[in-house]
Amino acid sequence: MAKGWLFRSYNNVDKDPECDRFRTLYQKEHIKESDLAVMAGCSLSTVKNMFGGKTRQPRHSTFAKMASAMGYTYELTRELAPNYDVEIRKAKAEHKIHQQMLDAKRERQERRKKKGNGAKRG
């Protein structure tokens, strides 16, 4: 339900799928992680953590530097033109559901807080 609004670009909760894409490109290059780090201007731990799965959402600049170091450009390309009338309505509906979920969660927390504070006083 509410996940739709939160993850409209991709549904991968674990990590950004670009990490796997970059790891695949890196493996094809047959270079050392340390060499890639030097060429990209990143720390070795940044490269290791991204490829090892520890870093879940690297910065755009990290992807851009690593792509450049391997001879790629990291850019946006349009696959299809969205139907904004449809997509905006859909996103607004998903956002409304998400807000309702947050409001309900906030109300539950407030009720628990009041209930807990009342029990401590009496």
N, C-alpha and C positions, 0 to 999 in steps of 0.2 A: 504494500500500500504506500506508505510514506517514503519507502526506500526509493521509489521512482524519482521523486523530486531531488533527493539527496545524491543520487548516482545517475543522473541523466546521461553523462558522457560515457561511462562504462560501469559495469556491474561487478567489479572485482574488488571485494572487500579487503583481501589480503594485501595486495600491493599493486602499484601502478603497472599495467601490462607493458609499458614502455621499457621497464627494467629487463623483462625477458627478451624483448625485441633487441635491445642493445647488447645483451649478453650473447645472443645468437650472432649478431654482426661481429662482435669482438672475437668470438670463437673462430669465425671464418678468416679473420685477419692473421692468426697464428703469431701474435705478439704477446709479450709478458704484460701482466697487469701493471707492474711498476713502470714499464715503458709507456703504456697508455696514459698512466697518471701524469708522467712528466710531460708528455706531448700535449695533454689536455689542460695542464696547469691545475690539476686537482691533487689532493693528497692521495697516497696509496690506500689509506683506510676508506676514503670515499668510494674508490673504485671497488675495493674488496667488499665493502658493506652493500653496495648496490648489487653486485653480481652474486653475493652470498645470501641475499634475502633479508639482511638486517635493516637496510634502509628501505622503507616502504613507499615513500613519496619524495623522490629526489627533486631538487629545484629544476626549473626549466633551463637555467644557465648551465647546470651540470650536464644535462642531455646535449645542449648546444655545443659545449666545449668538447665533449667526448665524440660527438658526431664529426665535428670539424677535424679533430685529431686523426680520425679514421678516413678522412676524405669525403665525408657526407655533409650535406646541408640539412639543418633541422628546421623545417619550415611547415607552415600550414598549407594544406592543399584541399581544395573543395571537392568532395566526392559527389555531392548532389545539393541542389538548392532546396532548403527547407521550405515547407509551406507554413509561413509564419502564422497565418490565421489559425491553423490547426494546432501547431506546436505551442503557441502562446497560451491558447485556451487550455490545452492539456497540462502545461507546466503550472499555470495558475491553479488549476484544480488539484494537482498533486501537492503544490505548496500549501494550499488551504488545508488539506488533510494533514500535512506535516505540522502546521501551526496548531491544529486542533489536538494532535497527539502531544505536542509540547505543552499546551495549555492544560490538558488533562494530567500530564505528569507533574506539572507545577502545582496543580490543585491537590494532588495526592500527597506531594511532599509537604505542602502547607498544612494539610489535615494531620499528617503524622507528627509534624512539628508541634502543632497545637495540642494534640493528644498526648504527646510525650511531655510537654511542658506542664500540662494540667496534672498529669500523674505525679510529677516531681513535687509540685506544690502541696498537694493534698495528702 
